[in-house]
Amino acid sequence: MKFWPFLARELVKHYRFAVVFMLLLGLGLSGFLLVEALRASMARSLEANSRAILSADLAVSLRRPFTQEEQKKIEELLAGRPHSRTVEFFSMLAYGGEGKLVLVKAVDDAYPLFGTLKTSLPFEEKNGLVVSPELIEQLGAKEGKTLSLGGISVSLGGAILDDPTQGDPIAAYCSQNRIAFVRGP
C-alpha cells in the first residue's frame, strides 16, 4: 500500500482531527519559540547589566564573620583596587508605633562601584537611611524624621528611586517595600 494516497484519504475522512492537530502543533511550536526568545533576551540582559546588578566585578560573601586570615587575603587581593563593603541583615524598622521587618544593606561611601543608587535626596549622611517609597508610606514617615532600626535611631534621608542591584524586576517588585539602605560611619 502506498503511503501518500493513504494519508490523503485519511486526512479527508478525518479533516477535523487534521485541523485540530495542525493548530495544536502550531501552538506548541509558537510556545517553544516564545520560551527560547525569552531565554535569549534574559541572557543578553544579564550579560549587558551584570556589573550593575552585582555592583562590582567580584563579590565575596559569607554567612559568618570573616576570619583574620580570610580578611588579610581579601585585603591583599584588593590592594590598590577600588572596593566597597556591604553587610546585609534583617532587622525591624519602626516609626510611630508601626514596625516592619526589612532587609537592611549597610553600605560604605564607595557603594555601588557600578551603576547608581538613585534616591529622592542625596544619600550622603552618615547613619542615614533610605527606603522604598512604599515602606515610607506604610510607616507613615516623612523624610528627615528619626526612625528606629533595631533599636538604633537613624534619620530617614529619602526614598530609593532605582536600585541597580535589583536585577530581576519580578523579585525586585516583590521585595521592594522591604529593603532599606543605611550608610555606615
Phi, psi and omega in degrees: 000136180276140187288313187295316176296323177298315179298315180298316180296318179293323178294322179290320181295318184241057185296327179297315177300318181296318180294313180296319179299315180294320177297315179293323176297316178294320178296317178297317178295319178298317178298317178298315180295323178296315179297319179294319178295320178296316178299314180295320179296317179295320179297317178296317181295316178296318179295319182288329186246015186299321179296316181291323180295315178280337185064023179190175173272332185217139176232135177240123181219148177221159175267007178223164178296149176291141173285166179298322179296315178297317179300318179296317179297319179295316179297322176296318180295323184268000184307122177080358180254146176294138179208164181221150177242135174228151174230129180247136178201163176264142178205166176269134176246124186231148174204128176058038179083352179257131181231150178222145172279127183229154170272118182259132172247107176273122187236160176259184185295336183277351184285140344276153180289325178234144182083180182223131173276108183269126181232162182292329175233156178303131183265077185236341186291133175294143184058025176271162185224134170236140182224172179291150179302325180296321180290322176300316180295317180297322181278342183073025183269164177233153179302138180094345180283160179264127178247163177253119179246100181060033179091358179254135179279128178227150181269132178283110185263005178140191183246148175281119178266323179207126178242108183294342181283350175270078188291322182273111184300326181290313178296321179296319180295318182292328185251002189297332181271014181233017182245134177227138175252134175234133178266119184283167180289000000 
